[in-house]
Amino acid sequence: MKKTLPTEASSLEAHLGFWLRFVSNHISSRFEKRLAEKAISVTEWVALRALYQSSGVTHAELIESLGMTKGAASKVISRLENKSLAERRLVVDSARGQTLHLTPKGNRLVPELAALADENDAFFFAHLSKAQRLTLMTLMKDLVQHHQLKKFPTV
């Protein structure tokens, strides 16, 4: 049986995914520029925030929480080490075991970067009521849960 193609194509603007991507790109781009002023990438920010919340994690735990490959996580940690923001520490009684920690400089930087994230959210969402922001966040979380999305947005 021959399949017939629709004679008209829906417009980009008719798709919710288009609007989500449109807004997300602008939010991300503005935040990325703000982070760049501090010489930090979005991926580094996500890793810093994860280490701030759970200092002393292993590479495997960081990889799991960020949804990165082993190589990508290692590169991010190396960049953070080169910036004196994170360090690897050997685990006592382990030949190869290491844990990852923020340095004092990294611990001081995370709240400053979090303030930039808060300001970026305010820039884009402050015109919405608290109830609208909560509804939007609830809907986004529902999509994440429904589709079992696990990979952290780092780029």
VMD Tcl script that draws the C-alpha trace (Angstrom):
set ca {
  {0.00 0.00 0.00}
  {1.44 3.35 -1.04}
  {1.77 5.94 1.69}
  {0.61 9.43 0.82}
  {2.57 12.37 2.09}
  {0.84 15.41 3.48}
  {0.61 18.22 0.96}
  {1.41 20.87 3.55}
  {4.12 20.98 6.20}
  {3.46 22.45 9.61}
  {5.39 25.59 10.44}
  {8.28 25.59 12.88}
  {6.28 27.84 15.17}
  {3.55 25.21 15.41}
  {5.86 22.92 17.38}
  {6.33 23.13 21.14}
  {9.85 21.74 20.71}
  {10.72 24.75 18.56}
  {9.67 27.17 21.32}
  {11.45 25.18 24.03}
  {14.66 25.17 21.99}
  {14.28 28.86 21.07}
  {13.94 29.92 24.70}
  {16.52 27.43 25.97}
  {19.13 28.63 23.47}
  {18.69 32.24 24.60}
  {18.79 31.35 28.30}
  {21.86 29.15 27.83}
  {23.68 31.62 25.60}
  {23.27 34.48 28.07}
  {24.41 32.30 30.98}
  {27.35 30.97 28.99}
  {28.51 34.54 28.32}
  {28.23 35.41 32.01}
  {30.27 32.33 32.96}
  {32.88 33.15 30.31}
  {33.47 36.46 32.12}
  {34.68 34.27 35.01}
  {36.66 31.98 32.65}
  {34.30 29.05 33.37}
  {32.42 26.90 30.86}
  {28.91 25.57 31.43}
  {30.31 22.04 31.75}
  {32.81 23.24 34.37}
  {30.00 25.02 36.24}
  {27.90 21.85 36.36}
  {30.88 19.85 37.64}
  {31.75 22.53 40.21}
  {28.16 22.57 41.46}
  {28.10 18.77 41.70}
  {31.36 18.76 43.69}
  {30.09 21.59 45.91}
  {27.09 19.47 46.80}
  {29.01 16.21 47.24}
  {32.69 16.79 47.86}
  {34.84 13.69 48.04}
  {33.12 11.78 45.25}
  {34.92 9.30 43.05}
  {35.31 9.70 39.31}
  {32.65 7.03 38.81}
  {30.19 8.88 41.06}
  {30.79 12.18 39.25}
  {30.40 10.48 35.88}
  {27.13 8.93 37.05}
  {25.71 12.17 38.45}
  {26.64 14.22 35.37}
  {25.90 11.64 32.70}
  {29.32 12.21 31.12}
  {31.74 9.75 29.63}
  {34.83 8.86 31.64}
  {37.04 10.81 29.24}
  {34.86 13.93 29.29}
  {34.69 13.96 33.10}
  {38.46 13.50 33.33}
  {39.03 16.46 30.99}
  {36.69 18.67 33.01}
  {38.41 17.74 36.27}
  {41.81 18.41 34.70}
  {40.66 21.87 33.57}
  {39.32 22.60 37.06}
  {42.63 21.41 38.56}
  {44.56 23.69 36.19}
  {42.41 26.60 37.41}
  {43.07 25.57 41.06}
  {39.35 24.99 41.61}
  {39.37 21.22 42.21}
  {41.81 18.53 43.22}
  {42.14 14.78 43.21}
  {43.09 13.13 46.49}
  {44.37 9.60 46.90}
  {42.22 7.31 49.00}
  {44.07 5.83 51.97}
  {44.68 2.08 51.62}
  {43.97 2.13 47.88}
  {46.56 1.84 45.15}
  {44.49 3.70 42.53}
  {41.50 5.16 44.36}
  {40.95 8.91 44.14}
  {38.29 11.27 45.33}
  {37.48 14.67 43.89}
  {37.25 17.81 46.00}
  {36.86 21.51 45.50}
  {39.74 23.66 46.64}
  {39.03 26.62 48.93}
  {39.07 28.80 45.79}
  {36.50 26.48 44.16}
  {34.30 26.55 47.27}
  {34.32 30.36 47.22}
  {33.54 30.51 43.49}
  {30.48 28.24 43.43}
  {28.13 30.62 45.35}
  {29.28 33.46 43.08}
  {28.45 31.41 39.98}
  {25.17 30.25 41.51}
  {24.24 33.93 41.91}
  {24.86 34.37 38.16}
  {22.54 31.42 37.48}
  {19.90 32.92 39.77}
  {20.24 36.30 38.05}
  {19.94 34.65 34.63}
  {16.75 32.88 35.71}
  {15.37 36.17 37.05}
  {16.19 37.91 33.76}
  {14.13 35.40 31.79}
  {11.41 34.39 34.24}
  {10.81 37.26 36.71}
  {7.90 38.58 34.66}
  {6.04 35.32 35.35}
  {4.12 34.94 38.57}
  {5.43 32.55 41.20}
  {2.58 30.16 40.31}
  {3.47 30.30 36.60}
  {7.15 29.60 37.31}
  {6.19 26.67 39.55}
  {3.85 25.30 36.86}
  {6.54 25.60 34.19}
  {9.10 23.86 36.40}
  {6.61 21.12 37.32}
  {5.83 20.51 33.65}
  {9.55 20.33 32.75}
  {10.21 17.90 35.62}
  {7.24 15.80 34.49}
  {8.73 15.55 30.99}
  {12.09 14.53 32.45}
  {10.47 11.85 34.58}
  {8.10 10.60 31.89}
  {10.90 10.17 29.35}
  {13.40 9.03 31.99}
  {15.90 11.68 30.94}
  {19.11 11.28 32.90}
  {21.89 13.07 31.06}
  {22.69 16.37 32.72}
  {22.56 19.39 30.42}
  {26.18 20.48 30.23}
  {26.45 21.99 26.76}
}
mol new
graphics top color blue
foreach p $ca { graphics top sphere $p radius 0.5 }
foreach p [lrange $ca 0 end-1] q [lrange $ca 1 end] { graphics top cylinder $p $q radius 0.2 }
display resetview
